[in-house]
Amino acid sequence: MRLAALTGVFTLSLALPGPRPNPLTVHSKRASDLEVVLLADTNRDGEINELDRFGKETWKAGSGALFLANIADTDRRCSSQITGECAKKVGDIFRENFVESPEPTLLGKSWQEWNDERFVLQDAQDQNGLEKLDAFLSGPEADSYMIEHFKWSWAKSDDALLSLCHDASDNLLRNPALLAPLRTLPNPGLSADAVGSISVSNEAAASNVRIFHKRGDSWVYVDPDYTFSASDIKAGLELGLDGRDVRRPDGWDGRALITFTVRDGERTATDSVQLRVAPVLTHHHDQLAKQLYVSSNGQVNQKQFVEDLQILASKTGMESPMYVFDQRECKLEYYPDIWTQDFFEPGYMSIPGANGPVSLRVMIRPSQYNRPTGRKLFQELRSSEIGVVQHFVTGTESGTAESMGNLETIPPYTHNGKAYPAGRAIMGVHKKKKPAMLAFLEAQDVQQPLQLDTSWLEVGHIDEFLQFLPANSKRKWAMVVNDPKAGLELLQKAEQAGHGAMPAVSRPGISSGPATKFCTPIHTIEQVLQRKDFLAYQESCANAIQQNIDLIKQETGITDAEIIRLPVLYYPVAMCENKSRLSGRYQPRTKESPVNQETAGVIEQLDRIPGSIDDALPDELLPREENLWPVSTLYYNIINGIVLLDRKVVAPNPWGPVIDGKDILVEATNAAYAKVNFTIEYIDDWHLYNGGGGPHCATNTLREMTAQWW
């Protein structure tokens, strides 16, 4: 980090032959004065210089030094100790920093003692006593206790312990590249008896911040009792700082006030600088794609999909080879979890550096306790360049709204005096059920999440009807949305033109092989249009989508001219009525579900636990035709595609009606994307994802991290 000259109390050394002296020194006004100066990159220009002295003790949104949470695993000392089926076992290294708190009690009784009391009453057939006990255990006092007990149980689970081992979980520096610089100015006027120390403002910050002292070629951890010698202080200290954790809701907000104190005889001087840990940010589609992630379940169809995807990705010049998760042992309920978009969200942290941003990728695990695949992120992906975070309150959070396919990011914009230089997160809420992950995103304090209504959708994810694309416009991005009215009009025009007897689906059937368990619909265009309430469904879905569009227009200022509409059709039942559209993507929580056996006795109480059920949408934004919903797309959902390089999108082949040798859905879609100079590469995932999702749901994408959000 280059040091430039400071004015006022600093003097500039002359440039002399040989090693260049430090140009900054403390120059006291009187011999009796003692002054010290501690500096960080307060103005965020990637350098420590004279401009960093001003306003450095107060951190603000537009100024104040930043540092990274060093949650990487550089030598994989932690990741290598995660073993077992679907990464379910953690080694002792994860318990080294864990201190178990006492079990919470209710009126002096533990959870087990309350259960035992209930069994005693049952054995005694004391119905009156059981009713009184149940009434008490259903009351607000018991509710609060239950929440605290779930938190306690979660904290000591192997899943929770996954977060407790990483590069910064001890006091050894493994990755100096992630340090944020701190400097003290040389103080040559000190006596040989002078000593110095560094302190961190409060307990929350002190427990989450590490400071290191550069001595020769080594970095030495600065513990609370560490002292700096007079010779070190005279020469000026080179320090580095990183964090042990990220910003948390209802926890540490990432701020740390660092104070440098020097004592020289009877004289004492202090100086402080405030920093804040960088936020965890989510990617938007204006950031170039670097690498694809996909999952394998060991089946032939999945293998073919992966191979096809690799070919398409290679055409765009992806920087890194595609990563494939082996999901044969990782099940979502009863099926291999092949929904790669859902079991993590690629994010990142970045701070200013001398040669550009210094960044760390951060994979965000969904708040779904019954989705074990998230554990593999800690086991497989962590390195010197990648960390992983998770956010659970009670460890009971679940539901499809928590899936990361329900999290997207609006590209950067400024509107009505509010700026989002890193873009803005959006999540879907189901009626009044607020995803727990929203609290984590809000705590990052940069991409304030916008909440959309996805109650009307079967899976309920943002990526089922919405997409953002880079555009050559003043805004630099456009929005793509599904349009059921346009889809309906497409079929109606085909029928009116005399094509009503044509097959509604053009996908060829497969008569043998592992794919025969999936049907190929034989409906005609006319039969599709005659389905029960078909027109009403398109109208209702169009209204629901428009409601979300209006909210985004209000928040971003985007206009109708910047919105691309794709023809699509929605319906609650697939064209193969006897086939599930979800293929294990999401199953309702039940007492019989194996993953829930340990909490089977309290399943009926889980819905009272906050985390996924906070009020999120006002009543006026809830769907009105609830008897018509939820729905999925009738054809494969083209908007559920992957935005890649070279203005290409990989999308599922919809296999729409073929008229005059052309798929009318494909033709209309190609024309829509051409408005923003994008082309579509279609991929066949018919027998693989069976209507529960498309290439976007099946994959995840790492993107560039070079843009400045500060």
Secondary structure as GFF3:
##gff-version 3
##sequence-region A 1 710
A	DSSP	beta_strand	10	12	.	.	.	ID=ss1
A	DSSP	beta_strand	24	26	.	.	.	ID=ss2
A	DSSP	beta_strand	38	39	.	.	.	ID=ss3
A	DSSP	three_ten_helix	50	53	.	.	.	ID=ss4
A	DSSP	beta_strand	65	67	.	.	.	ID=ss5
A	DSSP	three_ten_helix	79	81	.	.	.	ID=ss6
A	DSSP	beta_strand	82	83	.	.	.	ID=ss7
A	DSSP	three_ten_helix	85	87	.	.	.	ID=ss8
A	DSSP	beta_strand	89	90	.	.	.	ID=ss9
A	DSSP	three_ten_helix	92	95	.	.	.	ID=ss10
A	DSSP	alpha_helix	111	123	.	.	.	ID=ss11
A	DSSP	alpha_helix	127	137	.	.	.	ID=ss12
A	DSSP	alpha_helix	140	155	.	.	.	ID=ss13
A	DSSP	alpha_helix	158	161	.	.	.	ID=ss14
A	DSSP	three_ten_helix	162	164	.	.	.	ID=ss15
A	DSSP	three_ten_helix	176	178	.	.	.	ID=ss16
A	DSSP	beta_strand	180	184	.	.	.	ID=ss17
A	DSSP	beta_strand	195	200	.	.	.	ID=ss18
A	DSSP	alpha_helix	203	208	.	.	.	ID=ss19
A	DSSP	beta_strand	209	215	.	.	.	ID=ss20
A	DSSP	beta_strand	218	221	.	.	.	ID=ss21
A	DSSP	alpha_helix	230	235	.	.	.	ID=ss22
A	DSSP	beta_strand	238	243	.	.	.	ID=ss23
A	DSSP	beta_strand	255	264	.	.	.	ID=ss24
A	DSSP	beta_strand	267	277	.	.	.	ID=ss25
A	DSSP	beta_strand	281	282	.	.	.	ID=ss26
A	DSSP	beta_strand	289	296	.	.	.	ID=ss27
A	DSSP	alpha_helix	300	315	.	.	.	ID=ss28
A	DSSP	beta_strand	323	326	.	.	.	ID=ss29
A	DSSP	beta_strand	331	332	.	.	.	ID=ss30
A	DSSP	beta_strand	335	336	.	.	.	ID=ss31
A	DSSP	beta_strand	345	351	.	.	.	ID=ss32
A	DSSP	beta_strand	358	364	.	.	.	ID=ss33
A	DSSP	three_ten_helix	372	374	.	.	.	ID=ss34
A	DSSP	alpha_helix	375	376	.	.	.	ID=ss35
A	DSSP	pi_helix	377	381	.	.	.	ID=ss36
A	DSSP	beta_strand	386	389	.	.	.	ID=ss37
A	DSSP	three_ten_helix	400	402	.	.	.	ID=ss38
A	DSSP	three_ten_helix	404	406	.	.	.	ID=ss39
A	DSSP	beta_strand	407	410	.	.	.	ID=ss40
A	DSSP	beta_strand	413	415	.	.	.	ID=ss41
A	DSSP	beta_strand	418	420	.	.	.	ID=ss42
A	DSSP	beta_strand	424	429	.	.	.	ID=ss43
A	DSSP	alpha_helix	437	444	.	.	.	ID=ss44
A	DSSP	beta_strand	450	453	.	.	.	ID=ss45
A	DSSP	three_ten_helix	462	464	.	.	.	ID=ss46
A	DSSP	beta_strand	466	470	.	.	.	ID=ss47
A	DSSP	beta_strand	477	483	.	.	.	ID=ss48
A	DSSP	alpha_helix	484	494	.	.	.	ID=ss49
A	DSSP	pi_helix	495	499	.	.	.	ID=ss50
A	DSSP	three_ten_helix	514	517	.	.	.	ID=ss51
A	DSSP	alpha_helix	525	529	.	.	.	ID=ss52
A	DSSP	alpha_helix	534	556	.	.	.	ID=ss53
A	DSSP	three_ten_helix	560	562	.	.	.	ID=ss54
A	DSSP	beta_strand	563	567	.	.	.	ID=ss55
A	DSSP	beta_strand	570	571	.	.	.	ID=ss56
A	DSSP	three_ten_helix	594	602	.	.	.	ID=ss57
A	DSSP	alpha_helix	603	606	.	.	.	ID=ss58
A	DSSP	three_ten_helix	619	621	.	.	.	ID=ss59
A	DSSP	three_ten_helix	626	628	.	.	.	ID=ss60
A	DSSP	beta_strand	632	633	.	.	.	ID=ss61
A	DSSP	beta_strand	642	643	.	.	.	ID=ss62
A	DSSP	beta_strand	648	652	.	.	.	ID=ss63
A	DSSP	beta_strand	658	659	.	.	.	ID=ss64
A	DSSP	beta_strand	662	663	.	.	.	ID=ss65
A	DSSP	alpha_helix	664	674	.	.	.	ID=ss66
A	DSSP	beta_strand	679	683	.	.	.	ID=ss67
A	DSSP	alpha_helix	686	689	.	.	.	ID=ss68
A	DSSP	alpha_helix	695	698	.	.	.	ID=ss69
A	DSSP	beta_strand	699	703	.	.	.	ID=ss70
###
